[in-house]
Amino acid sequence: MNVAPGFGILAVLYVVVMAALIGLAIYVLILVIAFLRLRIAELKRTAPPRGGPGRQ
């Protein structure tokens, strides 16, 4: 009985699942970065001006 093809199929499935998980992780990371950039820009717009008259 040869079990090598079984390991080959499992290896292919493992690679496919890992590729899908890595792709999903990269997608989530891109979404988080985009959301944080938008949130930081919104916070900067709504923040009161720094300093008083004569200050920069």
MODELLER restraints for C-alpha pairs under 7 A, 6 or more apart:
rsr = mdl.restraints
at = mdl.atoms
